[in-house]
Amino acid sequence: MATVLYFDCFSGISGDMALGALLDAGLPLDDLRRALGSLALGDAHVHAQRVLRAGVSATKFSVHEHAHPHAPHEHTHDHGHAGHDHHHDHRSLPDIFHLIDHANLSPSAKARAKTMFQRLGEAEAAIHQMPVEQVHLHEVGALDSIIDIVGIAYAMEWANADRVVCSPLNVGGGMVQSAHGLFPVPAPATVKLLGSAPVYSGRVQKELVTPTGALIATSFASEFGPIPSMAIDRVGYGAGDRDDPITPNVLRVLIGRAADAPRPGDRVTVIECEIDDMNPQIFGVVMERLYAAGALEVFYTPVQMKKNRPGTLLTVVAAPARRTEMIDIVFSETTTIGVRHYDVDRECLEREIVAVATPIGPVRFKIARHNGRVVNATPEFDDCAALARERRLSVKDVQAIAIAAYGARA
């Protein structure tokens, strides 16, 4: 069953709130520390502590760095939820990409983190009208933001959600001080990163969505709206810096199983009939017509019929909505005078097609997962057959090379 993760941003979202919420939902702090510890960020320490926000117990994630003797201090301004304790290093994108390349992350988490920083750089470049290569990311290029973004790339892989949904975002209000002056909330970089995500301004007139928070919401959520139909397995509360006495200053994360109505395809119609008086050449045409009309499966089974005649059982599997169309084709294209049909449940593994590089060329693999775990990885036969012809190899040799290449992937 699909795993759903929901970001409930009734009090905004920031990087440290998102990590706090996922830690609160069960992400092991030691695992996160190991992933972040490989970034070579100097004497930086991450902490998670229990705090109360308007009486709600939450996890506060924070970064502390012992300043170097000759490093100038430049404290962060109060960005509502931001405000990790450290000085700014103003790294460029290549610097940050170098750090990520050497981090203890999966290739997909590294790619996600780089894509997020690229978006941050492009947002700043657009606002300041300069090439992205020249951008030195101010608040977002500082140590805390690097840890927030790399940490969330790791944490979201841990959550392993099939579907990420985000609520409309409460951006707050008022004015915010940034490295470039005083701006209205949401700040220009935040607006740029939010794109078309739905936002609103609530009672709290402070910055509630930081640029990093906007980046996280729009990078991971595939849709925005109310809590989807789900059975909740885990809940986490990530604390912001302030403690508002009326509204809990927290980001809530809900993780659970999709509880929607059965998806199309979970229930199918089976149509059957036996045929013993038809020209065998017609069976091929019938199968083609049924598949062209959207049948999921069509197959023939030899059977023994009345008067001891050999016959053929035609079985068609289709979506229930296509039943009438399928039966019309069976009646018009075959000699049968009656069919049976019944609805059944079915369970399917989650499937995706992934291209795998091999020493003799790329081969697509059909990857099947059960509860998020890969249970089957099969090279596409057509790809193997084409490579076998090109390379003058047997198909089974190409299959073996492809399977070895898939197994050797990081």
N, C-alpha and C positions, 0 to 999 in steps of 0.2 A: 504494500500500500504506500502511496506517495507521501513523503514527508513535507510538511508545510512549515515555513517560518514566517512569523508576522512581526514587523516592527510597528509598535504602537507609539507614535510620536506626539502624544497629547501635550507633552512639555518639551517638544523639540528633539533634536538629536545632535550629538557631537561624537568625535572619535572615541574619547575616553568613556562616554556613556554607553556606546555600542559595545566596547570591550567589557565594561563592567557588567552589562546585562548578560552577555554570553558567558562570562565567568560565573555569574550568579545562576545561570541555567545549567551549569555543570562542566564547562570547559575547564580542564585541569590547569591551574596556574603554573605548575612546574613545566608542563608541556609547552605552554605559551612562552615561558622564560627561555626554554631551550631553543625554540624557534627564533626568538628575538636576540638571544645571546650571541648568535652567529653573525650579527650585523656589523660587528667591529665598531660600535658607537662609543667606545671609550668607557668611562666609569659611570655608566647609566644603570639605574636600578628601577625595576617596575614593582609596584606594590598593589595589593588589593585588600581593602578593609571593609568591614561592615559598618554602615552608617544609617542614620534615620533621616528620612526626608518627609516632612509633614506626617510623621508617625509611621511611615512605611519603611520596612527594612530593605536596604539596597546595598549593592557592592560598588565601592568607589575605586576606580582604577586610576593610578597616578604614576608618573615618571619623575624620578629624582636623579639629578646629575651633580656630582661634586665639581664645581667650577675649577678650571685650571688656574694657577696663580696669575698667568699673564693674559687670561681671556677676559675681554670686556663684558661686563654684565649688561644685559638689555632685557629687562623683565617684560613679560607679556602683559598686554593690556587686558582688562577684564572683558573677556569675550563671552560673558554669560556662563557657558559651561567650560570653556577652555581655561587654561591657566596652570599648566604643568610648571613645576619649579625648576627652571634652568635658564641658561642663556641661549641666544639664537646663533646658529652657525651659517645660515643663509647658503645652503648648498644648491648647486645647479642640478639640472636633470641628469646629465652624465654622471655626476658624483653619486646621485641617489641610485641610478641604475647599476652602477658598479657595486654599491653596497648590497643591493637586492640580488645581483648575480652570485654573490658569495654567501648568501644567507642559506640557512638550513631549512629550505622550503621545497615543496614539490614544484615541478616545472609549471604546472597550471597556476599555482599560487603566485609564483614569481611573475608570470605573464600578467595575472590580474593586478598585482601591485603596480607593475610598470604602467599598465594601461591607465590606472587611476592617477598616477603621478603625471602621466602625459596629459590627461584631461585637466589637471590642476594647472600645469604649465601653460596649456593653451588658453585657459580662462584668464590667467594673469596677463599673458601676452596680448590677448584681445583688449583687455581693459586698459593696458598701458601703451598700446600701439607699438609693440616691439616684437622682433622675431623670437620665437619660443626658445631658440638656442641661447639667447642672451638673458633669459629670465633667471633671476635668482629668487627662488621662492621664499618669500618673507616668512610670515608665521607658518605657512604650510610646508616650508622647507626646513623648518627647525626640527630638532631631535624628537620632540613629542609627537609631531605630525608624522614623521617617518615611522615611529613605533606604532602609532595608531593605525596607519594604513597597512603596513606590513602585518601587524598583529591581526587586523580584521580579515585580511586575505587568508591568513592561517586559520582563524577562528571559524570563518564561514565554511572552509573545507571540513573542519571538524563537525560542524552542524550537519553537513551533507544533505541540505534541503533540496528536494526536487522542484519546489515552487517557493518563491520569496515574494511576499505581499507587504506593502507598506501603507500605513494610514495616511490621509492628508496631513501635511506637516504644519504644526503650529510654529510659525517663524518668530513670534514675539513682536516687538515694536520698539519705538524710540530711536535713539542714535547710538552708534558704536564707534569707539576710537580704534583706528587701525594705524599701520605704519605710514599710511598716506594721508591721514587726517580723519576728520569726523564725518561719518556717513550714516544715512538712514538705514534702519534694519528692514529687510535683510541686506547685508553688505553686497557690493557689486559682484565680487567673486562668487558669493553664495547664490545670487540670482542667476548668474551665468550657469552654474553647475546644476541648479534645480531644473532648468529647462522647462518642460511642460508639466512637471509634477504638481499636483494640487496643493495649494498652501492657503493659510488663513492667519489672521492676527487675533490672539486671544487677550485675556485680561492682563497677563504679565507683559509689561512694556520694556523688555530687555531682549538682547540677542539670544534666541533659543536654538536656532539652527546655525551651526558654524559651517565654513566652507567644507571642512572634512566631513561633517555630518551630512551635508547635502550630497557630497561625492559618494558616500557609503550608500545612502538611500537610493540614489539614481543608478549606481553601478550594479547593485544586487537585485533590487526589486524589479520584477517583470510586470507588475501591475500595482495600482494604487486604489484603495477603497476600504470598505469596512472589513472587519474580521471575517475571513472566509469560513465556510462550514468545515469544522475540524474538531477532532478529539484531542484535547491538550494533554501532552505528556510532560512537558517541562515549561516552567515560566522563570524569567530572570528580570531583575530590576537593576538598571545601571544608573548610579547617582551622578547628578551634576554637582557643581561646586556649591551653589547657594542652597539654602534650605528655606523655601517659600512656605509660610505658615498655612496657606490655604490649599494650594495645589502641589502634590508631590512632585518635586523637581527630579523626575526619573524618566528614563526610557524603558518601556516594557517590551520584552521579547517573548513571544509565545511560540513553542515548537511542538508539533503534534502530527497526527495522521489525518489526511484528507477524509472528510466524511460526507462528501458530496453524494448526490444521487449517482447511481452506477453510470460510469462513463460509457459513451457509445462504444460498442465492441465488447463490453463485459457481458452483455446478453446478446445472443445470436439466434437466428432462426435456421433450423435444419429442414430441408425439403428433400423427400426421397420418392423414388418410384422404380419398379422393376420393368425391364423391357426385354422381350424375346423375339420380336418380329420386325426388327429395323435393320436396314442396310448398315453394316459396320462403318462404312465411310462417313456416315452422317455424325457419328459420335464426336469426331474432331471438331466439326462445325459447331455442334451444340456447346462444347466446352469453351470455344472461342467467344461465342455470343454471350454466354453467362459471365465470363471474366470481363468482357468489354462493358457489360452492364453493371459491374461493381461487385460481383460475387467474391467472397473472401476465399473460399475453397470450392473446387469441383473435382470429384474423383469417381472412378468406376470400380466396382467390385464384382467378380464373377459369382453368380448364384445359380442354384438349381430351382427351377420353377415347376408349375403344374404340368401334368402330363410328362414329367421327367425331362423337360426341355432345359438345356443350358441357357441362361439369360444373364443380363447385366443389371446390377443395382446402381442407379445414378443417385449420387448424394451431392447436394448443393448447400453450402454454409454461407449465410449472408446476414447483413444487418436487418433487424425486424422491419424497418421501414421499407426495405426493398423486396419484401416477400411477394407482393402482387406482381411486380415486374418480373421476378425470377420465374414464378409459376406460369405467367403468360409465355415466356420464352420456351419453357419446357413443353407446354401444350402445342405451341406453334411449330417447334422444330423437331419434336420426336413423335413416335407413334403411341405413346402412353395415353390411356383414357382416365387416369386418376393419379393423384399424388397425396402423400402424407406430409404434414408439417407440424413442427413443435418447437417451442422456444427453450433454450438451455442456457445456463451460466457457463462462462469460461474464464479462466485466469491466464493472463499472458505475462511473460517477463518483459521488463522495460528494455527496449532495444534502441541502439543507435549505430550508425555507420561511421567508422573511424578509418582514415587513411593512414597506413603504416609504411614507412620507408624501408625497403629491403635492398640488399646489395645488387639486385637485378631490376629494380624499379618499384614504384609504389603499388601496394595491394590494399584494397578496401577490406576491412574486417567488420563482420556483424557482431557487435558486442551485446550480450544479454545479461541483465542484472536481476538479482532477486534480493529485495530489501537493501538495495544499494551495493550489494556484493556481486562482482563479476562471476558468473557461473558458466558462461560459454563465450568463446571468442573464435569465430570461424571465418577463414579467408573466403572472399567471394569467388565462386568457381569460375565465373566468366573472366575475372581479372587474371586468375592463375592460368586459365587456358590460353588467353591472349599472350601472356608472358612466355608460356611454354612454346608457342609457335615462334615468337620473335627470337627467343634464345636457343631454340632447338633443344629443349629439355623436355622431360616427361612432366605431365601435370602433377604427378605425385611428388616429384623432386621440387617443383616450384612451391607446392603446398608446404613441404617440409621447411624450405628456406623462409617462407612467409611466417610460419608458426615460430621458428627460431627467432626471427627479427622481432615479432610481437613480444616474445618472452624476454628479450634483451632490453626492451624499452625501460627507461628509468622510471 
